[in-house]
Amino acid sequence: MLSVRNLDVRYGQFRAVQDVSMEIAQGDIVSLIGANGAGKSTLLRAIAGALPVYSGSVSFKQQDVTQTPSSTRVKQGLSLVPEGRRLFADMTVEENLLLGTTVKRSGDWNIDRIFETFPNLVKRRHSKTGHLSGGEQQATAIGRALMSNPDLLILDEVSLGLSPLVVDQVYASINSLKGAGTTILLVEQDLGRAISFSQRAICMLEGKVVLDKPTCDTNKEEITQAYFGLHQSNNQEAS
């Protein structure tokens, strides 16, 4: 479904993403992990078309979308929930959700199903999102993305700034997406949750992919070593 080849993204002369390649098949659940500044959000934004690519390519459903505007990628079925949620604070939950229907795609997601998936939003339907809790805002942001009926849902920093209890509630809701066959790529700082939630873990370090393995074939220790670059140090010492 998604193919990233030798992707390079820069801010001026700084290479935030360096020669990154990855493949995500339909129905995959993939966690993208790494320390702050590793290039995760930059990579997601480039995939979604929110940042220009310096070199390399992005293909979605076998179509090259490297130079395609983000709005066109949404029409093709790719939707991003950005870091920080990016909601309109002076608009209500319902109004924010309906913004997700700006792009018309066929599918089962509508506002009633969003409220079934995130029942805590029902009582807040007519509340301005600036008055919501962090968890309610995250649920609204995810709901808005789902309203476009995406084939690939990209979630940036799902648990950032949320209490463990609220994170559990958010994951309980998005767990239902796995059963519905939605392809998911998410950034997750909690390594344990990344392993348990995903079929595959991709770890970035200093703009590069340093680990890409099925979670059933790895463990928290190996991911932790990749996260902090310890496996590279070990390899260098061994050589």
Backbone as CSV, one residue per row, in Angstrom:
resi,resn,N_x,N_y,N_z,CA_x,CA_y,CA_z,C_x,C_y,C_z
1,MET,0.817,-1.210,0.000,0.000,0.000,0.000,0.858,1.271,0.000
2,LEU,1.876,1.309,0.877,2.777,2.458,0.953,4.206,1.987,0.716
3,SER,4.899,2.690,-0.168,6.290,2.371,-0.447,7.105,3.660,-0.393
4,VAL,8.080,3.693,0.491,8.983,4.833,0.624,10.369,4.365,0.199
5,ARG,10.971,5.096,-0.740,12.250,4.671,-1.292,13.295,5.779,-1.166
6,ASN,14.342,5.495,-0.403,15.523,6.383,-0.327,15.128,7.838,-0.089
7,LEU,14.213,8.029,0.839,13.659,9.360,1.079,14.644,10.238,1.848
8,ASP,14.775,11.460,1.365,15.645,12.456,1.991,14.822,13.742,2.133
9,VAL,14.699,14.239,3.367,13.955,15.469,3.632,14.875,16.413,4.392
10,ARG,14.914,17.664,3.959,15.864,18.610,4.545,15.183,19.904,4.969
11,TYR,15.762,20.489,6.025,15.451,21.857,6.416,16.717,22.667,6.144
12,GLY,16.752,23.357,5.017,17.996,23.996,4.611,19.031,22.933,4.304
13,GLN,20.171,23.000,4.987,21.215,22.009,4.794,21.110,20.828,5.760
14,PHE,20.176,20.940,6.712,20.037,19.870,7.709,19.202,18.724,7.152
15,ARG,19.762,17.526,7.161,19.057,16.336,6.662,18.272,15.712,7.811
16,ALA,16.993,16.026,7.887,16.148,15.512,8.967,15.784,14.052,8.741
17,VAL,15.645,13.655,7.485,15.379,12.260,7.100,16.405,11.878,6.058
18,GLN,17.102,10.759,6.298,18.230,10.404,5.457,18.078,8.996,4.861
19,ASP,17.819,8.951,3.564,17.834,7.690,2.815,16.930,6.629,3.450
20,VAL,15.709,7.030,3.809,14.776,6.121,4.481,13.954,5.345,3.458
21,SER,13.868,4.039,3.660,13.019,3.176,2.839,12.165,2.315,3.756
22,MET,10.924,2.096,3.355,10.033,1.210,4.103,8.873,0.779,3.217
23,GLU,8.286,-0.352,3.570,7.124,-0.871,2.866,6.039,-1.173,3.894
24,ILE,4.813,-0.748,3.606,3.681,-1.056,4.469,2.578,-1.643,3.605
25,ALA,2.179,-2.865,3.920,1.150,-3.547,3.147,-0.229,-3.232,3.706
26,GLN,-1.234,-3.478,2.907,-2.612,-3.238,3.340,-2.917,-4.082,4.582
27,GLY,-3.481,-3.433,5.593,-3.840,-4.110,6.828,-2.739,-4.137,7.871
28,ASP,-1.536,-3.673,7.526,-0.429,-3.645,8.489,-0.704,-2.641,9.610
29,ILE,-0.198,-2.950,10.790,-0.198,-2.035,11.928,1.264,-1.834,12.303
30,VAL,1.789,-0.627,12.057,3.220,-0.372,12.202,3.445,0.778,13.175
31,SER,4.357,0.574,14.130,4.757,1.633,15.058,6.099,2.196,14.624
32,LEU,6.166,3.514,14.546,7.401,4.222,14.246,7.902,4.848,15.545
33,ILE,9.069,4.434,15.974,9.577,4.873,17.270,10.949,5.514,17.111
34,GLY,11.354,6.224,18.158,12.641,6.900,18.149,12.603,8.087,19.089
35,ALA,13.772,8.536,19.508,13.852,9.656,20.441,13.423,10.958,19.771
36,ASN,13.214,11.997,20.573,12.902,13.312,20.032,14.011,13.755,19.081
37,GLY,13.607,14.263,17.920,14.592,14.702,16.940,15.097,13.616,16.020
38,ALA,14.523,12.416,16.127,14.982,11.305,15.284,14.504,11.427,13.846
39,GLY,13.505,12.277,13.598,12.993,12.457,12.241,11.634,11.835,11.986
40,LYS,10.986,11.346,13.041,9.725,10.621,12.873,8.615,11.511,12.297
41,SER,8.378,12.645,12.939,7.299,13.531,12.486,7.592,14.085,11.099
42,THR,8.851,14.385,10.836,9.232,14.869,9.508,8.929,13.821,8.453
43,LEU,9.245,12.561,8.746,8.958,11.479,7.808,7.454,11.365,7.556
44,LEU,6.648,11.390,8.622,5.201,11.273,8.456,4.628,12.422,7.638
45,ARG,5.097,13.623,7.902,4.600,14.788,7.173,4.999,14.736,5.700
46,ALA,6.176,14.205,5.423,6.588,14.053,4.026,5.724,13.005,3.321
47,ILE,5.426,11.917,4.015,4.562,10.879,3.440,3.177,11.444,3.137
48,ALA,2.682,12.308,4.036,1.346,12.884,3.873,1.317,14.049,2.892
49,GLY,2.494,14.515,2.452,2.535,15.615,1.508,2.571,16.985,2.145
50,ALA,2.765,17.041,3.465,2.812,18.322,4.168,4.202,18.945,4.138
51,LEU,5.206,18.180,3.730,6.575,18.685,3.589,7.128,18.241,2.233
52,PRO,7.916,19.084,1.584,8.521,18.679,0.308,9.644,17.669,0.514
53,VAL,9.839,16.843,-0.479,10.886,15.821,-0.461,12.096,16.333,-1.228
54,TYR,13.275,16.168,-0.643,14.507,16.596,-1.318,14.899,15.578,-2.386
55,SER,14.838,14.294,-2.022,15.111,13.232,-2.982,14.432,11.963,-2.506
56,GLY,14.360,10.970,-3.407,13.654,9.736,-3.090,12.211,9.812,-3.547
57,SER,11.419,8.816,-3.167,10.044,8.758,-3.653,9.092,8.187,-2.611
58,VAL,7.813,8.550,-2.781,6.725,8.013,-1.974,5.657,7.497,-2.928
59,SER,5.301,6.223,-2.798,4.231,5.640,-3.609,3.109,5.182,-2.699
60,PHE,1.879,5.457,-3.097,0.708,5.057,-2.326,-0.259,4.336,-3.245
61,LYS,-0.573,3.109,-2.906,-1.435,2.262,-3.726,-0.919,2.209,-5.166
62,GLN,0.389,1.997,-5.271,1.095,1.792,-6.533,1.109,3.030,-7.422
63,GLN,0.868,4.202,-6.846,0.955,5.451,-7.592,2.015,6.343,-6.949
64,ASP,2.872,6.916,-7.768,3.890,7.834,-7.262,3.206,9.132,-6.841
65,VAL,3.309,9.452,-5.537,2.674,10.664,-5.019,3.710,11.644,-4.472
66,THR,4.976,11.451,-4.843,6.062,12.248,-4.277,5.815,13.740,-4.419
67,GLN,5.268,14.155,-5.548,5.020,15.578,-5.795,3.530,15.918,-5.734
68,THR,2.730,14.996,-5.235,1.283,15.197,-5.177,0.898,16.016,-3.954
69,PRO,0.013,17.009,-4.077,-0.419,17.797,-2.917,-1.076,16.921,-1.858
70,SER,-1.007,17.364,-0.612,-1.580,16.591,0.490,-3.082,16.392,0.315
71,SER,-3.778,17.382,-0.230,-5.232,17.255,-0.419,-5.569,16.118,-1.373
72,THR,-4.731,15.938,-2.389,-4.950,14.841,-3.335,-4.687,13.500,-2.665
73,ARG,-3.693,13.448,-1.786,-3.402,12.197,-1.077,-4.563,11.812,-0.162
74,VAL,-5.214,12.806,0.432,-6.403,12.513,1.245,-7.495,11.916,0.371
75,LYS,-7.681,12.476,-0.809,-8.684,11.943,-1.735,-8.360,10.509,-2.134
76,GLN,-7.071,10.179,-2.166,-6.653,8.826,-2.529,-6.756,7.856,-1.357
77,GLY,-6.965,8.390,-0.134,-7.178,7.515,1.009,-6.103,7.544,2.064
78,LEU,-5.267,8.592,2.094,-4.215,8.710,3.090,-4.544,9.885,4.009
79,SER,-4.623,9.615,5.305,-5.018,10.663,6.248,-4.058,10.709,7.429
80,LEU,-3.647,11.929,7.820,-2.694,12.140,8.903,-3.358,12.839,10.080
81,VAL,-3.154,12.277,11.289,-3.487,12.974,12.524,-2.182,13.581,13.025
82,PRO,-2.009,14.900,12.889,-0.698,15.496,13.161,-0.382,15.590,14.640
83,GLU,0.893,15.708,14.944,1.321,15.966,16.309,0.704,17.281,16.786
84,GLY,0.193,17.279,18.009,-0.448,18.479,18.532,-1.908,18.608,18.156
85,ARG,-2.437,17.641,17.380,-3.859,17.516,17.033,-4.355,18.538,16.032
86,ARG,-3.922,19.804,16.133,-4.255,20.842,15.155,-5.762,21.003,14.957
87,LEU,-6.485,21.060,16.041,-7.926,21.293,15.977,-8.209,22.790,15.933
88,PHE,-9.423,23.147,15.530,-9.866,24.537,15.562,-10.542,24.774,16.899
89,ALA,-9.833,25.464,17.799,-10.255,25.573,19.195,-11.585,26.263,19.374
90,ASP,-11.943,27.187,18.480,-13.199,27.928,18.621,-14.367,27.254,17.927
91,MET,-14.115,26.081,17.377,-15.179,25.311,16.746,-15.543,24.130,17.636
92,THR,-16.768,23.647,17.513,-17.222,22.539,18.347,-16.627,21.216,17.860
93,VAL,-16.807,20.196,18.692,-16.375,18.850,18.313,-17.029,18.448,17.001
94,GLU,-18.331,18.630,16.901,-19.041,18.234,15.690,-18.540,18.998,14.472
95,GLU,-18.306,20.290,14.630,-17.814,21.090,13.505,-16.433,20.627,13.065
96,ASN,-15.557,20.314,14.020,-14.240,19.799,13.671,-14.335,18.465,12.956
97,LEU,-15.224,17.603,13.429,-15.391,16.305,12.786,-15.877,16.455,11.349
98,LEU,-16.822,17.359,11.138,-17.388,17.536,9.797,-16.375,18.091,8.808
99,LEU,-15.313,18.726,9.310,-14.252,19.171,8.413,-13.588,17.985,7.709
100,GLY,-13.665,16.826,8.343,-13.104,15.625,7.729,-13.869,15.146,6.528
101,THR,-15.068,15.692,6.303,-15.876,15.291,5.135,-15.654,16.232,3.959
102,THR,-14.722,17.181,4.102,-14.425,18.092,2.992,-14.008,17.306,1.757
103,VAL,-13.260,16.230,1.997,-12.904,15.302,0.921,-13.897,14.147,0.948
104,LYS,-14.620,13.969,-0.130,-15.657,12.940,-0.197,-15.080,11.619,-0.689
105,ARG,-15.118,10.595,0.186,-14.726,9.246,-0.192,-15.795,8.287,0.329
106,SER,-16.028,7.235,-0.403,-17.019,6.261,0.034,-16.450,5.432,1.172
107,GLY,-17.322,5.006,2.071,-16.888,4.198,3.197,-17.910,4.214,4.306
108,ASP,-17.587,3.509,5.399,-18.540,3.321,6.488,-18.437,4.366,7.589
109,TRP,-17.404,5.213,7.529,-17.227,6.179,8.606,-18.105,7.400,8.405
110,ASN,-18.905,7.690,9.432,-19.710,8.901,9.469,-19.731,9.389,10.911
111,ILE,-20.417,10.480,11.164,-20.343,11.078,12.492,-20.957,10.184,13.564
112,ASP,-21.974,9.416,13.212,-22.587,8.500,14.195,-21.608,7.405,14.597
113,ARG,-20.887,6.881,13.622,-19.919,5.829,13.939,-18.755,6.394,14.762
114,ILE,-18.367,7.646,14.499,-17.314,8.268,15.305,-17.736,8.319,16.764
115,PHE,-18.972,8.719,17.018,-19.454,8.808,18.400,-19.612,7.429,19.036
116,GLU,-19.874,6.408,18.228,-19.907,5.042,18.758,-18.502,4.582,19.139
117,THR,-17.513,4.965,18.329,-16.125,4.570,18.580,-15.525,5.344,19.745
118,PHE,-15.889,6.621,19.864,-15.392,7.488,20.938,-16.574,8.023,21.741
119,PRO,-17.188,7.167,22.560,-18.415,7.567,23.266,-18.229,8.741,24.216
120,ASN,-16.986,8.987,24.662,-16.761,10.124,25.562,-16.981,11.464,24.862
121,LEU,-17.067,11.452,23.530,-17.294,12.690,22.794,-18.768,13.051,22.668
122,VAL,-19.641,12.105,22.936,-21.065,12.346,22.725,-21.550,13.546,23.537
123,LYS,-21.211,13.560,24.816,-21.673,14.650,25.677,-20.957,15.968,25.386
124,ARG,-19.868,15.884,24.619,-19.086,17.081,24.285,-19.329,17.533,22.846
125,ARG,-20.312,16.957,22.228,-20.588,17.181,20.805,-20.648,18.663,20.439
126,HIS,-21.264,19.463,21.285,-21.450,20.883,20.976,-20.504,21.778,21.779
127,SER,-19.479,21.183,22.379,-18.475,21.948,23.120,-17.348,22.373,22.187
128,LYS,-16.791,23.546,22.432,-15.641,23.981,21.659,-14.436,23.128,22.035
129,THR,-13.652,22.750,21.038,-12.551,21.820,21.303,-11.465,22.431,22.180
130,GLY,-11.402,23.753,22.242,-10.436,24.390,23.120,-10.726,24.151,24.583
131,HIS,-11.938,23.693,24.897,-12.342,23.432,26.280,-12.252,21.954,26.642
132,LEU,-11.787,21.114,25.717,-11.744,19.678,25.951,-10.477,19.274,26.682
133,SER,-10.521,18.094,27.283,-9.316,17.494,27.860,-8.414,17.011,26.727
134,GLY,-7.160,16.687,27.067,-6.233,16.194,26.062,-6.725,14.938,25.369
135,GLY,-7.298,14.022,26.143,-7.805,12.784,25.570,-8.980,13.019,24.638
136,GLU,-9.878,13.936,25.022,-11.015,14.262,24.170,-10.560,14.944,22.884
137,GLN,-9.537,15.785,22.988,-8.996,16.418,21.788,-8.367,15.385,20.854
138,GLN,-7.636,14.431,21.436,-7.022,13.395,20.602,-8.084,12.553,19.913
139,ALA,-9.129,12.212,20.633,-10.224,11.436,20.039,-10.876,12.220,18.905
140,THR,-11.048,13.524,19.092,-11.642,14.359,18.050,-10.745,14.415,16.818
141,ALA,-9.438,14.549,17.032,-8.499,14.605,15.914,-8.501,13.299,15.123
142,ILE,-8.536,12.173,15.839,-8.591,10.878,15.156,-9.917,10.737,14.415
143,GLY,-10.990,11.141,15.070,-12.309,11.066,14.442,-12.381,11.901,13.172
144,ARG,-11.811,13.088,13.220,-11.816,13.955,12.023,-11.096,13.274,10.860
145,ALA,-9.972,12.627,11.152,-9.236,11.924,10.100,-10.043,10.743,9.549
146,LEU,-10.744,10.047,10.427,-11.530,8.892,9.989,-12.731,9.291,9.140
147,MET,-13.209,10.508,9.313,-14.382,10.958,8.554,-14.117,10.981,7.048
148,SER,-12.837,11.005,6.651,-12.518,10.954,5.223,-12.448,9.526,4.708
149,ASN,-12.725,8.549,5.587,-12.694,7.127,5.225,-11.348,6.721,4.617
150,PRO,-10.267,6.898,5.384,-8.936,6.603,4.837,-8.658,5.110,4.710
151,ASP,-7.806,4.774,3.767,-7.278,3.410,3.659,-6.026,3.271,4.527
152,LEU,-5.297,4.372,4.678,-4.108,4.415,5.534,-4.258,5.570,6.511
153,LEU,-4.262,5.246,7.799,-4.366,6.244,8.856,-3.009,6.402,9.509
154,ILE,-2.477,7.635,9.497,-1.185,7.928,10.096,-1.410,8.758,11.349
155,LEU,-0.902,8.273,12.482,-1.119,8.914,13.780,0.223,9.351,14.349
156,ASP,0.378,10.643,14.556,1.647,11.171,15.058,1.525,11.486,16.546
157,GLU,2.318,10.798,17.354,2.369,11.014,18.808,0.994,10.811,19.460
158,VAL,0.495,9.593,19.355,-0.833,9.264,19.868,-0.964,9.568,21.356
159,SER,0.044,9.233,22.144,-0.072,9.316,23.600,0.584,10.545,24.207
160,LEU,1.091,11.461,23.374,1.832,12.604,23.878,0.974,13.484,24.798
161,GLY,1.460,13.694,26.026,0.799,14.584,26.963,-0.437,14.024,27.636
162,LEU,-0.710,12.741,27.429,-1.903,12.140,28.015,-1.535,11.266,29.210
163,SER,-2.440,11.190,30.178,-2.222,10.320,31.330,-2.331,8.863,30.893
164,PRO,-1.719,7.937,31.646,-1.800,6.518,31.268,-3.228,6.018,31.113
165,LEU,-4.135,6.475,31.981,-5.528,6.034,31.891,-6.156,6.506,30.590
166,VAL,-5.910,7.752,30.216,-6.479,8.295,28.980,-5.859,7.604,27.767
167,VAL,-4.571,7.318,27.837,-3.926,6.591,26.740,-4.587,5.230,26.544
168,ASP,-4.873,4.549,27.643,-5.573,3.259,27.560,-6.914,3.414,26.856
169,GLN,-7.630,4.489,27.177,-8.945,4.717,26.580,-8.830,4.995,25.086
170,VAL,-7.838,5.791,24.709,-7.646,6.100,23.286,-7.286,4.839,22.515
171,TYR,-6.376,4.026,23.070,-5.979,2.800,22.388,-7.109,1.780,22.338
172,ALA,-7.946,1.765,23.355,-9.098,0.860,23.326,-10.007,1.200,22.155
173,SER,-10.107,2.487,21.858,-10.949,2.915,20.738,-10.301,2.591,19.393
174,ILE,-9.012,2.907,19.247,-8.386,2.663,17.945,-8.090,1.190,17.719
175,ASN,-8.157,0.378,18.788,-8.022,-1.070,18.604,-9.111,-1.609,17.693
176,SER,-10.276,-0.972,17.732,-11.375,-1.436,16.888,-11.055,-1.250,15.412
177,LEU,-10.155,-0.326,15.097,-9.782,-0.093,13.704,-8.993,-1.270,13.147
178,LYS,-8.242,-1.948,14.028,-7.458,-3.091,13.583,-8.367,-4.184,13.045
179,GLY,-9.458,-4.436,13.755,-10.398,-5.458,13.315,-11.117,-5.091,12.038
180,ALA,-11.208,-3.775,11.754,-11.890,-3.311,10.548,-10.977,-3.327,9.326
181,GLY,-9.709,-3.694,9.524,-8.791,-3.808,8.401,-8.111,-2.514,7.998
182,THR,-8.216,-1.473,8.834,-7.563,-0.202,8.525,-6.054,-0.344,8.668
183,THR,-5.313,0.133,7.693,-3.856,0.151,7.770,-3.439,1.341,8.630
184,ILE,-2.555,1.113,9.601,-2.195,2.153,10.559,-0.677,2.271,10.667
185,LEU,-0.196,3.500,10.571,1.203,3.832,10.856,1.177,4.887,11.949
186,LEU,1.787,4.575,13.107,1.726,5.531,14.202,3.063,5.726,14.866
187,VAL,3.271,6.939,15.365,4.424,7.243,16.201,4.032,6.985,17.638
188,GLU,4.845,6.207,18.349,4.553,5.864,19.742,5.845,5.878,20.551
189,GLN,5.835,6.660,21.647,7.005,6.752,22.512,7.087,5.595,23.503
190,ASP,5.945,5.021,23.842,5.896,3.919,24.798,6.305,2.631,24.080
191,LEU,7.514,2.151,24.366,8.040,0.998,23.635,7.225,-0.260,23.881
192,GLY,6.808,-0.454,25.129,6.003,-1.628,25.443,4.700,-1.635,24.669
193,ARG,4.062,-0.482,24.604,2.802,-0.396,23.875,3.026,-0.560,22.375
194,ALA,4.131,-0.028,21.883,4.442,-0.170,20.459,4.547,-1.639,20.076
195,ILE,5.199,-2.426,20.935,5.360,-3.850,20.652,4.028,-4.579,20.714
196,SER,3.231,-4.276,21.737,1.978,-5.008,21.935,0.907,-4.628,20.919
197,PHE,0.911,-3.367,20.456,-0.144,-2.896,19.565,0.133,-3.223,18.108
198,SER,1.403,-3.269,17.731,1.766,-3.316,16.313,2.237,-4.689,15.867
199,GLN,2.166,-4.889,14.570,2.729,-6.081,13.960,4.203,-5.885,13.630
200,ARG,4.593,-4.605,13.478,5.957,-4.303,13.099,6.410,-3.017,13.768
201,ALA,7.680,-2.970,14.125,8.264,-1.776,14.720,9.390,-1.270,13.822
202,ILE,9.356,0.032,13.548,10.418,0.694,12.788,11.020,1.746,13.707
203,CYS,12.320,1.665,13.923,12.996,2.599,14.819,13.902,3.526,14.017
204,MET,13.798,4.824,14.303,14.641,5.819,13.653,15.637,6.407,14.647
205,LEU,16.806,6.733,14.146,17.855,7.366,14.940,18.596,8.338,14.032
206,GLU,18.597,9.613,14.420,19.306,10.644,13.666,18.919,10.639,12.189
207,GLY,17.618,10.518,11.937,17.104,10.620,10.580,17.147,9.354,9.762
208,LYS,17.671,8.259,10.343,17.810,7.012,9.601,17.007,5.895,10.263
209,VAL,16.589,4.925,9.476,15.956,3.717,10.015,17.060,2.767,10.468
210,VAL,17.036,2.416,11.753,18.068,1.530,12.295,17.499,0.170,12.694
211,LEU,16.179,0.034,12.646,15.553,-1.258,12.949,14.205,-1.302,12.258
212,ASP,13.911,-2.406,11.607,12.614,-2.621,10.966,12.338,-4.122,11.038
213,LYS,11.545,-4.530,12.046,11.324,-5.958,12.275,9.898,-6.208,12.731
214,PRO,9.359,-7.394,12.441,8.080,-7.788,13.041,8.212,-7.821,14.560
215,THR,7.208,-7.362,15.263,7.295,-7.327,16.725,7.348,-8.733,17.324
216,CYS,6.844,-9.714,16.593,6.906,-11.085,17.100,8.330,-11.638,17.056
217,ASP,9.203,-10.983,16.291,10.581,-11.444,16.164,11.572,-10.562,16.917
218,THR,11.071,-9.653,17.742,11.951,-8.774,18.492,11.449,-8.671,19.924
219,ASN,12.114,-7.862,20.718,11.714,-7.676,22.106,12.046,-6.248,22.531
220,LYS,11.608,-5.904,23.727,11.786,-4.527,24.193,13.256,-4.168,24.324
221,GLU,14.089,-5.129,24.718,15.515,-4.852,24.876,16.157,-4.485,23.541
222,GLU,15.847,-5.262,22.505,16.421,-4.983,21.191,15.958,-3.623,20.668
223,ILE,14.670,-3.314,20.862,14.145,-2.026,20.410,14.774,-0.886,21.206
224,THR,14.963,-1.099,22.511,15.597,-0.077,23.344,17.015,0.202,22.874
225,GLN,17.747,-0.853,22.532,19.111,-0.680,22.040,19.129,0.123,20.735
226,ALA,18.191,-0.172,19.844,18.105,0.584,18.592,17.713,2.027,18.861
227,TYR,16.795,2.216,19.815,16.281,3.542,20.173,17.419,4.467,20.605
228,PHE,18.341,3.938,21.397,19.440,4.746,21.922,20.739,4.578,21.130
229,GLY,20.690,3.798,20.039,21.883,3.611,19.234,22.889,2.658,19.840
230,LEU,22.471,1.861,20.834,23.411,0.974,21.514,23.850,-0.175,20.621
231,HIS,22.937,-0.617,19.716,23.314,-1.736,18.847,24.412,-1.326,17.881
232,GLN,24.421,-0.047,17.486,25.478,0.425,16.601,26.818,0.433,17.328
233,SER,26.791,0.881,18.588,28.024,0.894,19.379,28.562,-0.503,19.573
234,ASN,27.637,-1.443,19.841,28.050,-2.830,20.024,28.657,-3.412,18.760
235,ASN,28.031,-3.073,17.618,28.552,-3.577,16.348,29.937,-3.016,16.055
236,GLN,30.136,-1.725,16.373,31.423,-1.108,16.131,32.507,-1.719,17.022
237,GLU,32.137,-2.007,18.282,33.104,-2.623,19.196,33.461,-4.018,18.732
238,ALA,32.455,-4.741,18.221,32.696,-6.121,17.776,33.616,-6.171,16.562
239,SER,33.504,-5.133,15.718,34.347,-5.115,14.521,35.758,-4.607,14.827
